[in-house]
Amino acid sequence: MKRRRLVNYLCAIISLLCCLKVHAQQITVTGKVTDQTNGNPLAGASVNIFLKKQQRF
């Protein structure tokens, strides 16, 4: 019985975390990432946006 309850809690937590991840992906960012020295585009570059709690798009 305790094991079943633990599995239920873990499933609930994982479901909530998945919802948060989906919610975080509703912003579209466009542009081009270039090398600072020569201006050539960088292939495979990743962009992360970190906002303060009070800032919103």
Summary of the structure (lengths in Angstrom):
residues: 57
radius of gyration: 19.4
end to end distance: 45.5
largest distance: 63.6
contacts: 67
relative contact order: 0.10
helix: 39%
strand: 4%
